[in-house]
Amino acid sequence: MRLAGLAIGLTVVTLSASAQQPATTSPPAPAAAPAAMPAAAEDVKIETIPVAPGIYMLKGRGGNIGLTVGVDGAAIIDDQFADMAPKIRAAVAMLSDQPVHFVINTHLHGDHTGGNDSFGKTGAVIIAHENVRKRLGSPQVNPTTNAPIEPRAREALPVITFADSASLHFNDEDLEFTHLPNAHTETDIIVRFRKANVLHMGDCFTGGFPFIDGNTGGTLDGLIRAHETVLPTIDDNTKIIRGHGPLGNKAELQAYHDMLVVVRDRVAKMVKAGKSQEDVVKARPTKEFEEKYGGGSFNAEQWIGRAYVDQKIALEKRKKKSA
């Protein structure tokens, strides 16, 4: 396979048989985009948190970044908002005398892919699930404001994509990429550092109630299945970089999964019983979990309303299947 823009000394990049570099054809429907960009980054400081030898979590403004540095150079997992790129480079430069060679996107949202343009222009090879390239290369609609967003620049698009799984052998580590279908979005992957027992889960695991982006194929059932795919593959020593929030572990992921199962089942039961969205919101199926997962910005009406729509669509699909 041709690795576009790759001119560095490193070990082999291995992609699965389904890997490909798709054309920039538009998907059947417009894509959703990330939430609106928060205030400017002037006063934001990048916090560098050691995770394992040569592996770090960078916290700033946007999604948490995974960073590997070593003999082959530097690679990052996600790159936050566009205006954070200089600060990300500065944080990397404190740990490596080489530039960022690879950017891996866990999914399409702009608080995780905003820096793609900057890093792509300076020669970083962007890797992501094939749906990230399709979505970023087509018109988008912001899922919170419904504002249209133009397709991203050519430099921001992943140049290496895959359908199911892929591997990158870099810094004497095996980075394994696995697609989690229809979870937070239809574009989600997890990145596993096999030797170090570290996992970056993007927004499939966060510190609060998840945002399910139904406009880009995300489903609550799919997110729960994603957790059920991941949990048997990790152990009590696995360190998990969440998309947002503190460093996590298996017990915390299990608790997160269990909470979502309880809430999903409550909502699904009411939907099946013919309850209205207003009825479900009033029933407050999230109530005992809100202190732990809600935070100060939790909007129960909005989150439960989305869960109601999600489960109503799921019920209609099951009815059609059984008909």
Buried (B, 14 or more C-beta within 10 A) or exposed (E): EEBEBBEBEBBEBEBBEEBBBBEEEEBEEBBBBBBEBEEEBEEBEBEBEEBBEBBBBBBBBBBBBBBBBBEBBBBBBBBBBBBBBEBBBEBBEEBBEBBBBBBBBBBBBBBBBBBBBBBBEEBBBBBBBBBBBBBBBBBBBBBEEEEEBEBBEEBBBBBBBBBBBBBBBBBEBBBBBBBBBBBBBBBBBBBBBEBBEBBBBBBBBBBBBBBBBBBBBBBBBBBBBBBEBBEEEBEEEBBBBBBBBEBBBBEBBEBBBEBBBBBBEBBBBBBEEEBEBEEBBEBEBBEEBBEEBBEEEBEBEEBBBBBBBBBBBBEEEEEEEEE
